[in-house]
Amino acid sequence: MTIESKGSWVQMRNSKEQSGKSEFWRMLIFALAIVVAIPVSLWGQVATTVVQDTVYHANGTYATGTILISWPAFVTATGNTVAAGKISATIGANGQVTLNLAPNIGSTPVGSYYTAVYHLDDGTVNKEYWAIPNVPSTS
């Protein structure tokens, strides 16, 4: 045991006991933080649908280019909040495009949709509105 004098008061402590208690509390707090953090990170995940398609020109040949996709904020049918946003996807060789999007069918507000603007290699620009189902993948 050590005795320390600090001004008008005296502090007594057992350094081994104090060290053991501190270590216990540090480990307990660390374990609780892990237990709380794991479920919170899982709750933050929004299930997505894989959207795959092949894009063609009007003459039937494969197109390449870019799709710009934007959406308003919405709440999915399963209750997950999706912030408004936008992404860009490249239309690759043989017209292939693959995206992961949160399903918006059954979402609120009603009428939420994705806006997809195609910019194709031949200069064509086309706009579509997408409703994404809550399934693993769609085309």
C-alpha positions in Angstrom: 0.0 0.0 0.0 1.2 3.5 -0.8 0.2 6.7 0.9 0.4 9.9 -1.0 -0.1 13.4 0.5 -1.6 15.9 -1.9 -2.1 19.2 -0.1 -4.7 19.0 2.6 -5.8 15.4 1.8 -4.2 12.0 1.9 -4.8 9.3 -0.7 -4.3 5.6 0.1 -4.3 3.0 -2.6 -3.1 -0.5 -3.2 -1.4 -0.4 -6.6 -2.0 -4.1 -7.5 -5.6 -3.9 -6.5 -6.1 -0.6 -8.4 -4.3 -2.0 -11.5 -6.5 -5.1 -11.5 -9.7 -3.1 -11.2 -8.7 -0.7 -13.9 -7.9 -3.6 -16.3 -11.2 -5.3 -15.5 -13.2 -2.1 -16.3 -11.2 -1.5 -19.5 -11.9 -5.1 -20.7 -15.6 -4.8 -19.7 -16.0 -1.5 -21.6 -14.2 -2.9 -24.6 -16.4 -6.1 -24.7 -19.6 -4.0 -24.4 -18.4 -1.7 -27.2 -17.9 -4.7 -29.4 -21.3 -6.2 -28.5 -23.0 -2.9 -29.3 -21.1 -2.0 -32.4 -21.6 -5.3 -34.3 -25.5 -5.2 -34.3 -25.4 -1.4 -35.1 -23.2 -2.0 -38.1 -25.5 -4.8 -39.3 -28.6 -2.6 -38.8 -27.0 0.0 -41.1 -26.9 -2.3 -44.0 -29.6 -1.9 -46.7 -30.3 -5.1 -48.7 -29.8 -4.4 -52.4 -30.9 -6.0 -55.6 -28.4 -6.8 -58.3 -29.6 -5.1 -61.5 -28.0 -6.7 -64.7 -28.8 -5.9 -68.2 -27.5 -5.7 -71.8 -27.9 -2.4 -73.6 -28.4 -2.3 -77.3 -28.5 0.4 -80.0 -31.7 0.7 -82.1 -30.0 -1.3 -84.9 -29.4 -4.2 -82.5 -25.7 -3.8 -82.0 -24.2 -3.7 -78.5 -24.0 -0.2 -77.0 -21.3 1.1 -74.7 -21.3 4.3 -72.6 -22.5 5.4 -69.2 -25.7 5.4 -67.2 -26.2 8.1 -64.6 -28.7 7.0 -61.9 -30.2 9.3 -59.4 -32.9 8.9 -56.7 -34.7 10.8 -54.0 -34.6 9.8 -50.3 -37.0 7.0 -49.5 -37.7 4.3 -46.9 -37.8 0.8 -48.3 -40.7 -1.6 -47.7 -38.6 -3.3 -45.0 -38.1 0.0 -43.2 -34.6 1.0 -44.1 -33.8 4.6 -44.9 -32.0 5.4 -48.1 -30.5 8.8 -48.6 -30.9 10.7 -51.8 -28.0 10.1 -54.1 -26.6 9.4 -57.5 -24.1 7.0 -59.1 -22.6 6.4 -62.5 -22.3 3.0 -64.1 -20.2 2.1 -67.2 -21.9 0.1 -69.9 -19.1 -2.4 -70.8 -18.2 -4.6 -73.7 -21.2 -6.4 -75.2 -23.5 -3.8 -73.6 -23.2 -5.3 -70.1 -24.1 -3.3 -67.1 -24.4 -4.4 -63.4 -25.5 -2.3 -60.5 -26.5 -2.8 -56.8 -29.6 -0.7 -55.9 -31.9 -0.6 -52.9 -35.4 -1.9 -53.7 -37.9 0.9 -54.0 -41.1 -1.0 -54.9 -43.4 -0.5 -51.8 -41.2 2.3 -50.5 -42.4 5.6 -49.0 -43.0 8.1 -50.2 -45.2 6.3 -52.8 -43.9 6.9 -56.3 -40.2 6.9 -55.4 -38.2 5.8 -58.4 -34.7 5.8 -59.9 -34.0 8.0 -62.8 -31.5 6.5 -65.3 -30.0 8.6 -68.0 -28.2 6.6 -70.7 -25.3 8.4 -72.6 -24.4 6.0 -75.4 -21.3 5.8 -77.6 -23.3 6.9 -80.7 -24.4 10.2 -78.9 -27.8 8.9 -78.0 -29.2 10.1 -74.7 -32.2 8.4 -73.2 -34.0 8.6 -69.9 -35.8 5.8 -68.0 -37.5 5.5 -64.7 -36.9 2.3 -62.7 -38.8 0.5 -59.9 -36.5 -2.1 -58.3 -38.1 -5.1 -56.6 -36.9 -6.6 -53.4 -35.3 -9.7 -54.9 -31.7 -10.9 -55.1 -31.3 -10.0 -58.8 -33.3 -8.7 -61.7 -32.7 -7.6 -65.3 
